[in-house]
Amino acid sequence: MTQNGVMCRSIKTLRPPYAEAVTDADIRAAALQYVRKISGFRAPAGHNADAFGRAVDEIAAATATLLDQLEVRSAGRSAG
């Protein structure tokens, strides 16, 4: 997402209690936004498309692993 040509900096939180049902699409969207932000490209040129796509895939996989491994404690306690 862009606003006045500037990329949005926020990626939504994907863990409970902020998000109860997280889909693969949610994870991929966050990974895509991250790669766009750090690369500075909304869409890569053809010669960078493979690297861009691999980065999104790897970050999405790492994100899914992280979310699967997080232990979220009760709302009354701080998670971290």
Distance bins in CASP14 RR format, pairs under 12 A and 6 or more apart:
PFRMAT RR
TARGET T0000
AUTHOR 0000-0000-0000
RMODE 2
METHOD distances of the structure
MODEL  1
1 7 1 0 0 1 0 0 0 0 0 0 0
1 8 1 0 1 0 0 0 0 0 0 0 0
1 9 0 0 0 0 0 1 0 0 0 0 0
1 10 0 0 0 0 1 0 0 0 0 0 0
1 11 0 0 0 0 0 1 0 0 0 0 0
1 12 0 0 0 0 0 1 0 0 0 0 0
1 29 0 0 0 0 1 0 0 0 0 0 0
1 32 0 0 0 0 0 1 0 0 0 0 0
1 33 1 0 0 1 0 0 0 0 0 0 0
1 36 0 0 0 0 1 0 0 0 0 0 0
1 37 0 0 0 0 0 1 0 0 0 0 0
1 42 0 0 0 0 1 0 0 0 0 0 0
2 8 1 0 0 1 0 0 0 0 0 0 0
2 9 0 0 0 0 0 1 0 0 0 0 0
2 33 0 0 0 0 0 1 0 0 0 0 0
2 36 0 0 0 0 1 0 0 0 0 0 0
2 37 0 0 0 0 0 1 0 0 0 0 0
2 40 0 0 0 0 0 1 0 0 0 0 0
2 41 0 0 0 0 0 1 0 0 0 0 0
2 42 1 0 0 1 0 0 0 0 0 0 0
2 43 0 0 0 0 0 1 0 0 0 0 0
3 9 0 0 0 0 0 1 0 0 0 0 0
3 10 0 0 0 0 0 1 0 0 0 0 0
5 40 0 0 0 0 0 1 0 0 0 0 0
5 42 0 0 0 0 1 0 0 0 0 0 0
6 36 0 0 0 0 0 1 0 0 0 0 0
6 37 0 0 0 0 0 1 0 0 0 0 0
6 40 0 0 0 0 0 1 0 0 0 0 0
6 42 0 0 0 0 0 1 0 0 0 0 0
7 32 0 0 0 0 0 1 0 0 0 0 0
7 33 0 0 0 0 1 0 0 0 0 0 0
7 34 0 0 0 0 0 1 0 0 0 0 0
7 35 0 0 0 0 0 1 0 0 0 0 0
7 36 1 0 0 1 0 0 0 0 0 0 0
7 37 1 0 1 0 0 0 0 0 0 0 0
7 38 0 0 0 0 0 1 0 0 0 0 0
7 39 0 0 0 0 0 1 0 0 0 0 0
7 40 1 0 0 1 0 0 0 0 0 0 0
7 41 0 0 0 0 1 0 0 0 0 0 0
7 42 1 0 0 1 0 0 0 0 0 0 0
7 43 0 0 0 0 0 1 0 0 0 0 0
8 29 0 0 0 0 0 1 0 0 0 0 0
8 30 0 0 0 0 0 1 0 0 0 0 0
8 32 0 0 0 0 0 1 0 0 0 0 0
8 33 1 0 0 1 0 0 0 0 0 0 0
8 34 0 0 0 0 0 1 0 0 0 0 0
8 36 0 0 0 0 1 0 0 0 0 0 0
8 37 0 0 0 0 1 0 0 0 0 0 0
8 42 0 0 0 0 0 1 0 0 0 0 0
9 33 0 0 0 0 1 0 0 0 0 0 0
9 34 0 0 0 0 0 1 0 0 0 0 0
9 36 0 0 0 0 0 1 0 0 0 0 0
9 37 1 0 0 1 0 0 0 0 0 0 0
9 38 0 0 0 0 0 1 0 0 0 0 0
9 40 0 0 0 0 0 1 0 0 0 0 0
10 30 0 0 0 0 0 1 0 0 0 0 0
10 33 0 0 0 0 1 0 0 0 0 0 0
10 34 0 0 0 0 0 1 0 0 0 0 0
10 37 0 0 0 0 1 0 0 0 0 0 0
11 18 0 0 0 0 0 1 0 0 0 0 0
11 19 0 0 0 0 0 1 0 0 0 0 0
11 26 0 0 0 0 0 1 0 0 0 0 0
11 27 0 0 0 0 0 1 0 0 0 0 0
11 28 0 0 0 0 0 1 0 0 0 0 0
11 29 0 0 0 0 1 0 0 0 0 0 0
11 30 1 0 1 0 0 0 0 0 0 0 0
11 31 0 0 0 0 1 0 0 0 0 0 0
11 32 0 0 0 0 1 0 0 0 0 0 0
11 33 1 0 1 0 0 0 0 0 0 0 0
11 34 1 0 0 1 0 0 0 0 0 0 0
11 35 0 0 0 0 0 1 0 0 0 0 0
11 36 0 0 0 0 0 1 0 0 0 0 0
11 37 0 0 0 0 1 0 0 0 0 0 0
11 38 0 0 0 0 0 1 0 0 0 0 0
11 59 0 0 0 0 0 1 0 0 0 0 0
11 63 0 0 0 0 1 0 0 0 0 0 0
12 18 1 0 0 1 0 0 0 0 0 0 0
12 19 1 0 0 1 0 0 0 0 0 0 0
12 22 0 0 0 0 1 0 0 0 0 0 0
12 26 1 0 0 1 0 0 0 0 0 0 0
12 27 0 0 0 0 0 1 0 0 0 0 0
12 29 0 0 0 0 1 0 0 0 0 0 0
12 30 1 0 0 1 0 0 0 0 0 0 0
12 33 0 0 0 0 1 0 0 0 0 0 0
12 34 0 0 0 0 0 1 0 0 0 0 0
12 63 0 0 0 0 0 1 0 0 0 0 0
13 19 1 0 0 1 0 0 0 0 0 0 0
13 20 0 0 0 0 0 1 0 0 0 0 0
13 22 0 0 0 0 1 0 0 0 0 0 0
13 26 0 0 0 0 0 1 0 0 0 0 0
13 30 0 0 0 0 1 0 0 0 0 0 0
13 63 0 0 0 0 0 1 0 0 0 0 0
13 67 0 0 0 0 0 1 0 0 0 0 0
13 70 0 0 0 0 0 1 0 0 0 0 0
13 72 0 0 0 0 0 1 0 0 0 0 0
13 79 0 0 0 0 0 1 0 0 0 0 0
14 20 0 0 0 0 0 1 0 0 0 0 0
14 21 0 0 0 0 0 1 0 0 0 0 0
14 22 1 0 1 0 0 0 0 0 0 0 0
14 23 0 0 0 0 1 0 0 0 0 0 0
14 24 0 0 0 0 0 1 0 0 0 0 0
14 25 0 0 0 0 0 1 0 0 0 0 0
14 26 1 0 0 1 0 0 0 0 0 0 0
14 27 1 0 0 1 0 0 0 0 0 0 0
14 28 0 0 0 0 0 1 0 0 0 0 0
14 29 0 0 0 0 1 0 0 0 0 0 0
14 30 1 0 0 1 0 0 0 0 0 0 0
14 31 0 0 0 0 0 1 0 0 0 0 0
14 33 0 0 0 0 0 1 0 0 0 0 0
14 34 0 0 0 0 0 1 0 0 0 0 0
14 60 0 0 0 0 0 1 0 0 0 0 0
14 63 1 0 0 1 0 0 0 0 0 0 0
14 64 0 0 0 0 1 0 0 0 0 0 0
14 66 0 0 0 0 1 0 0 0 0 0 0
14 67 1 0 1 0 0 0 0 0 0 0 0
14 68 0 0 0 0 0 1 0 0 0 0 0
14 70 0 0 0 0 1 0 0 0 0 0 0
14 72 0 0 0 0 0 1 0 0 0 0 0
15 21 0 0 0 0 0 1 0 0 0 0 0
15 22 1 0 0 1 0 0 0 0 0 0 0
15 26 0 0 0 0 0 1 0 0 0 0 0
15 27 0 0 0 0 0 1 0 0 0 0 0
15 30 0 0 0 0 0 1 0 0 0 0 0
15 63 0 0 0 0 0 1 0 0 0 0 0
15 64 0 0 0 0 0 1 0 0 0 0 0
15 66 0 0 0 0 1 0 0 0 0 0 0
15 67 1 0 0 1 0 0 0 0 0 0 0
15 68 0 0 0 0 0 1 0 0 0 0 0
15 69 0 0 0 0 0 1 0 0 0 0 0
15 70 1 0 1 0 0 0 0 0 0 0 0
15 71 0 0 0 0 0 1 0 0 0 0 0
15 72 1 0 0 1 0 0 0 0 0 0 0
15 73 0 0 0 0 0 1 0 0 0 0 0
15 79 0 0 0 0 1 0 0 0 0 0 0
15 80 0 0 0 0 0 1 0 0 0 0 0
16 22 0 0 0 0 1 0 0 0 0 0 0
16 67 0 0 0 0 1 0 0 0 0 0 0
16 70 0 0 0 0 1 0 0 0 0 0 0
16 71 0 0 0 0 0 1 0 0 0 0 0
16 72 1 0 1 0 0 0 0 0 0 0 0
16 73 0 0 0 0 0 1 0 0 0 0 0
16 74 0 0 0 0 0 1 0 0 0 0 0
16 75 0 0 0 0 1 0 0 0 0 0 0
16 79 0 0 0 0 1 0 0 0 0 0 0
17 72 1 0 0 1 0 0 0 0 0 0 0
17 73 0 0 0 0 0 1 0 0 0 0 0
17 74 0 0 0 0 1 0 0 0 0 0 0
17 75 1 0 0 1 0 0 0 0 0 0 0
17 76 0 0 0 0 0 1 0 0 0 0 0
17 77 0 0 0 0 0 1 0 0 0 0 0
17 79 0 0 0 0 1 0 0 0 0 0 0
18 26 0 0 0 0 0 1 0 0 0 0 0
18 67 0 0 0 0 0 1 0 0 0 0 0
18 70 0 0 0 0 0 1 0 0 0 0 0
18 72 0 0 0 0 1 0 0 0 0 0 0
18 75 0 0 0 0 0 1 0 0 0 0 0
18 79 0 0 0 0 0 1 0 0 0 0 0
19 26 1 0 0 1 0 0 0 0 0 0 0
19 27 0 0 0 0 0 1 0 0 0 0 0
19 29 0 0 0 0 0 1 0 0 0 0 0
19 30 0 0 0 0 0 1 0 0 0 0 0
19 67 0 0 0 0 1 0 0 0 0 0 0
19 70 0 0 0 0 0 1 0 0 0 0 0
19 72 0 0 0 0 0 1 0 0 0 0 0
20 26 0 0 0 0 0 1 0 0 0 0 0
20 72 0 0 0 0 0 1 0 0 0 0 0
21 27 0 0 0 0 0 1 0 0 0 0 0
21 67 0 0 0 0 0 1 0 0 0 0 0
22 28 0 0 0 0 0 1 0 0 0 0 0
22 29 0 0 0 0 0 1 0 0 0 0 0
22 30 0 0 0 0 1 0 0 0 0 0 0
22 60 0 0 0 0 0 1 0 0 0 0 0
22 63 0 0 0 0 1 0 0 0 0 0 0
22 64 0 0 0 0 1 0 0 0 0 0 0
22 66 0 0 0 0 0 1 0 0 0 0 0
22 67 1 0 0 1 0 0 0 0 0 0 0
22 68 0 0 0 0 0 1 0 0 0 0 0
22 70 0 0 0 0 0 1 0 0 0 0 0
23 29 0 0 0 0 1 0 0 0 0 0 0
23 30 0 0 0 0 0 1 0 0 0 0 0
23 60 0 0 0 0 0 1 0 0 0 0 0
23 64 0 0 0 0 0 1 0 0 0 0 0
23 67 0 0 0 0 0 1 0 0 0 0 0
24 30 0 0 0 0 0 1 0 0 0 0 0
24 31 0 0 0 0 0 1 0 0 0 0 0
24 57 0 0 0 0 0 1 0 0 0 0 0
24 60 1 0 0 1 0 0 0 0 0 0 0
24 61 0 0 0 0 0 1 0 0 0 0 0
24 63 0 0 0 0 0 1 0 0 0 0 0
24 64 1 0 0 1 0 0 0 0 0 0 0
24 67 0 0 0 0 0 1 0 0 0 0 0
25 31 0 0 0 0 0 1 0 0 0 0 0
25 32 0 0 0 0 0 1 0 0 0 0 0
25 60 0 0 0 0 1 0 0 0 0 0 0
25 64 0 0 0 0 0 1 0 0 0 0 0
26 32 0 0 0 0 0 1 0 0 0 0 0
26 33 0 0 0 0 0 1 0 0 0 0 0
26 60 0 0 0 0 1 0 0 0 0 0 0
26 63 0 0 0 0 1 0 0 0 0 0 0
26 64 0 0 0 0 0 1 0 0 0 0 0
26 67 0 0 0 0 1 0 0 0 0 0 0
27 33 0 0 0 0 0 1 0 0 0 0 0
27 34 0 0 0 0 0 1 0 0 0 0 0
27 56 0 0 0 0 0 1 0 0 0 0 0
27 57 0 0 0 0 0 1 0 0 0 0 0
27 59 0 0 0 0 1 0 0 0 0 0 0
27 60 1 0 1 0 0 0 0 0 0 0 0
27 61 0 0 0 0 1 0 0 0 0 0 0
27 62 0 0 0 0 1 0 0 0 0 0 0
27 63 1 0 1 0 0 0 0 0 0 0 0
27 64 1 0 1 0 0 0 0 0 0 0 0
27 65 0 0 0 0 0 1 0 0 0 0 0
27 66 0 0 0 0 1 0 0 0 0 0 0
27 67 1 0 0 1 0 0 0 0 0 0 0
27 68 0 0 0 0 0 1 0 0 0 0 0
28 34 0 0 0 0 0 1 0 0 0 0 0
28 35 0 0 0 0 0 1 0 0 0 0 0
28 53 0 0 0 0 0 1 0 0 0 0 0
28 55 0 0 0 0 0 1 0 0 0 0 0
28 56 1 0 0 1 0 0 0 0 0 0 0
28 57 0 0 0 0 1 0 0 0 0 0 0
28 58 0 0 0 0 0 1 0 0 0 0 0
28 59 0 0 0 0 1 0 0 0 0 0 0
28 60 1 0 1 0 0 0 0 0 0 0 0
28 61 0 0 0 0 1 0 0 0 0 0 0
28 63 0 0 0 0 1 0 0 0 0 0 0
28 64 0 0 0 0 1 0 0 0 0 0 0
29 35 0 0 0 0 0 1 0 0 0 0 0
29 36 0 0 0 0 0 1 0 0 0 0 0
29 56 0 0 0 0 1 0 0 0 0 0 0
29 59 0 0 0 0 0 1 0 0 0 0 0
29 60 0 0 0 0 1 0 0 0 0 0 0
29 63 0 0 0 0 0 1 0 0 0 0 0
30 36 0 0 0 0 0 1 0 0 0 0 0
30 37 0 0 0 0 0 1 0 0 0 0 0
30 56 0 0 0 0 1 0 0 0 0 0 0
30 59 0 0 0 0 1 0 0 0 0 0 0
30 60 1 0 0 1 0 0 0 0 0 0 0
30 62 0 0 0 0 0 1 0 0 0 0 0
30 63 1 0 0 1 0 0 0 0 0 0 0
30 64 0 0 0 0 0 1 0 0 0 0 0
30 66 0 0 0 0 0 1 0 0 0 0 0
30 67 0 0 0 0 0 1 0 0 0 0 0
31 37 0 0 0 0 0 1 0 0 0 0 0
31 38 0 0 0 0 0 1 0 0 0 0 0
31 52 0 0 0 0 0 1 0 0 0 0 0
31 53 0 0 0 0 1 0 0 0 0 0 0
31 54 0 0 0 0 0 1 0 0 0 0 0
31 55 0 0 0 0 1 0 0 0 0 0 0
31 56 1 0 1 0 0 0 0 0 0 0 0
31 57 1 0 0 1 0 0 0 0 0 0 0
31 58 0 0 0 0 1 0 0 0 0 0 0
31 59 1 1 0 0 0 0 0 0 0 0 0
31 60 1 1 0 0 0 0 0 0 0 0 0
31 61 0 0 0 0 1 0 0 0 0 0 0
31 62 0 0 0 0 1 0 0 0 0 0 0
31 63 1 0 1 0 0 0 0 0 0 0 0
31 64 0 0 0 0 1 0 0 0 0 0 0
31 66 0 0 0 0 0 1 0 0 0 0 0
31 67 0 0 0 0 0 1 0 0 0 0 0
32 38 0 0 0 0 0 1 0 0 0 0 0
32 39 0 0 0 0 0 1 0 0 0 0 0
32 41 0 0 0 0 0 1 0 0 0 0 0
32 42 0 0 0 0 1 0 0 0 0 0 0
32 43 0 0 0 0 0 1 0 0 0 0 0
32 44 0 0 0 0 0 1 0 0 0 0 0
32 52 0 0 0 0 1 0 0 0 0 0 0
32 53 0 0 0 0 1 0 0 0 0 0 0
32 55 0 0 0 0 1 0 0 0 0 0 0
32 56 1 0 1 0 0 0 0 0 0 0 0
32 57 0 0 0 0 0 1 0 0 0 0 0
32 59 0 0 0 0 1 0 0 0 0 0 0
32 60 0 0 0 0 1 0 0 0 0 0 0
32 63 0 0 0 0 0 1 0 0 0 0 0
33 39 0 0 0 0 0 1 0 0 0 0 0
33 40 0 0 0 0 0 1 0 0 0 0 0
33 42 0 0 0 0 0 1 0 0 0 0 0
33 55 0 0 0 0 0 1 0 0 0 0 0
33 56 0 0 0 0 1 0 0 0 0 0 0
33 59 0 0 0 0 1 0 0 0 0 0 0
33 60 0 0 0 0 0 1 0 0 0 0 0
33 63 0 0 0 0 0 1 0 0 0 0 0
34 40 0 0 0 0 0 1 0 0 0 0 0
34 52 0 0 0 0 0 1 0 0 0 0 0
34 55 0 0 0 0 1 0 0 0 0 0 0
34 56 0 0 0 0 1 0 0 0 0 0 0
34 58 0 0 0 0 0 1 0 0 0 0 0
34 59 1 0 1 0 0 0 0 0 0 0 0
34 60 0 0 0 0 1 0 0 0 0 0 0
34 62 0 0 0 0 0 1 0 0 0 0 0
34 63 0 0 0 0 1 0 0 0 0 0 0
35 41 0 0 0 0 1 0 0 0 0 0 0
35 42 0 0 0 0 0 1 0 0 0 0 0
35 43 0 0 0 0 0 1 0 0 0 0 0
35 44 0 0 0 0 1 0 0 0 0 0 0
35 48 0 0 0 0 0 1 0 0 0 0 0
35 49 0 0 0 0 0 1 0 0 0 0 0
35 51 0 0 0 0 1 0 0 0 0 0 0
35 52 1 0 0 1 0 0 0 0 0 0 0
35 53 1 0 0 1 0 0 0 0 0 0 0
35 54 0 0 0 0 1 0 0 0 0 0 0
35 55 1 0 1 0 0 0 0 0 0 0 0
35 56 1 0 1 0 0 0 0 0 0 0 0
35 57 0 0 0 0 1 0 0 0 0 0 0
35 58 0 0 0 0 1 0 0 0 0 0 0
35 59 1 0 0 1 0 0 0 0 0 0 0
35 60 0 0 0 0 1 0 0 0 0 0 0
35 62 0 0 0 0 0 1 0 0 0 0 0
35 63 0 0 0 0 0 1 0 0 0 0 0
36 42 1 0 1 0 0 0 0 0 0 0 0
36 43 0 0 0 0 1 0 0 0 0 0 0
36 44 0 0 0 0 1 0 0 0 0 0 0
36 52 0 0 0 0 1 0 0 0 0 0 0
36 53 0 0 0 0 0 1 0 0 0 0 0
36 55 0 0 0 0 0 1 0 0 0 0 0
36 56 0 0 0 0 1 0 0 0 0 0 0
36 59 0 0 0 0 0 1 0 0 0 0 0
37 55 0 0 0 0 0 1 0 0 0 0 0
37 56 0 0 0 0 0 1 0 0 0 0 0
37 59 0 0 0 0 0 1 0 0 0 0 0
38 52 0 0 0 0 0 1 0 0 0 0 0
38 55 0 0 0 0 1 0 0 0 0 0 0
38 56 0 0 0 0 0 1 0 0 0 0 0
38 59 0 0 0 0 1 0 0 0 0 0 0
39 45 0 0 0 0 0 1 0 0 0 0 0
39 48 1 0 0 1 0 0 0 0 0 0 0
39 49 0 0 0 0 0 1 0 0 0 0 0
39 51 0 0 0 0 1 0 0 0 0 0 0
39 52 1 0 0 1 0 0 0 0 0 0 0
39 53 0 0 0 0 0 1 0 0 0 0 0
39 55 1 0 0 1 0 0 0 0 0 0 0
39 56 0 0 0 0 0 1 0 0 0 0 0
39 59 0 0 0 0 0 1 0 0 0 0 0
40 48 0 0 0 0 0 1 0 0 0 0 0
40 52 0 0 0 0 0 1 0 0 0 0 0
41 47 0 0 0 0 0 1 0 0 0 0 0
41 48 1 0 0 1 0 0 0 0 0 0 0
41 49 0 0 0 0 0 1 0 0 0 0 0
41 51 0 0 0 0 0 1 0 0 0 0 0
41 52 1 0 0 1 0 0 0 0 0 0 0
41 53 0 0 0 0 0 1 0 0 0 0 0
41 55 0 0 0 0 0 1 0 0 0 0 0
41 56 0 0 0 0 0 1 0 0 0 0 0
42 52 0 0 0 0 0 1 0 0 0 0 0
43 49 0 0 0 0 1 0 0 0 0 0 0
43 52 0 0 0 0 1 0 0 0 0 0 0
43 53 0 0 0 0 0 1 0 0 0 0 0
43 56 0 0 0 0 0 1 0 0 0 0 0
44 50 0 0 0 0 1 0 0 0 0 0 0
44 51 1 0 0 1 0 0 0 0 0 0 0
44 52 1 1 0 0 0 0 0 0 0 0 0
44 53 1 0 0 1 0 0 0 0 0 0 0
44 54 0 0 0 0 0 1 0 0 0 0 0
44 55 0 0 0 0 1 0 0 0 0 0 0
44 56 0 0 0 0 0 1 0 0 0 0 0
45 51 0 0 0 0 0 1 0 0 0 0 0
45 52 0 0 0 0 1 0 0 0 0 0 0
46 52 0 0 0 0 1 0 0 0 0 0 0
46 53 0 0 0 0 0 1 0 0 0 0 0
48 54 0 0 0 0 0 1 0 0 0 0 0
48 55 0 0 0 0 1 0 0 0 0 0 0
49 55 0 0 0 0 0 1 0 0 0 0 0
49 56 0 0 0 0 0 1 0 0 0 0 0
50 56 0 0 0 0 0 1 0 0 0 0 0
50 57 0 0 0 0 0 1 0 0 0 0 0
51 57 0 0 0 0 0 1 0 0 0 0 0
51 58 0 0 0 0 0 1 0 0 0 0 0
52 58 0 0 0 0 0 1 0 0 0 0 0
52 59 0 0 0 0 0 1 0 0 0 0 0
53 59 0 0 0 0 1 0 0 0 0 0 0
53 60 0 0 0 0 1 0 0 0 0 0 0
53 61 0 0 0 0 0 1 0 0 0 0 0
54 60 0 0 0 0 0 1 0 0 0 0 0
54 61 0 0 0 0 0 1 0 0 0 0 0
55 61 0 0 0 0 0 1 0 0 0 0 0
55 62 0 0 0 0 0 1 0 0 0 0 0
56 62 0 0 0 0 0 1 0 0 0 0 0
56 63 0 0 0 0 0 1 0 0 0 0 0
57 63 0 0 0 0 0 1 0 0 0 0 0
57 64 0 0 0 0 0 1 0 0 0 0 0
58 64 0 0 0 0 0 1 0 0 0 0 0
58 65 0 0 0 0 0 1 0 0 0 0 0
59 65 0 0 0 0 0 1 0 0 0 0 0
59 66 0 0 0 0 0 1 0 0 0 0 0
60 66 0 0 0 0 0 1 0 0 0 0 0
60 67 0 0 0 0 0 1 0 0 0 0 0
61 67 0 0 0 0 0 1 0 0 0 0 0
61 68 0 0 0 0 0 1 0 0 0 0 0
62 68 0 0 0 0 0 1 0 0 0 0 0
62 69 0 0 0 0 0 1 0 0 0 0 0
63 69 0 0 0 0 0 1 0 0 0 0 0
63 70 0 0 0 0 0 1 0 0 0 0 0
64 70 0 0 0 0 0 1 0 0 0 0 0
70 79 1 0 0 1 0 0 0 0 0 0 0
70 80 0 0 0 0 0 1 0 0 0 0 0
71 77 0 0 0 0 0 1 0 0 0 0 0
71 79 0 0 0 0 1 0 0 0 0 0 0
71 80 0 0 0 0 0 1 0 0 0 0 0
72 78 0 0 0 0 0 1 0 0 0 0 0
72 79 1 0 1 0 0 0 0 0 0 0 0
72 80 0 0 0 0 0 1 0 0 0 0 0
73 79 1 0 1 0 0 0 0 0 0 0 0
73 80 0 0 0 0 1 0 0 0 0 0 0
END
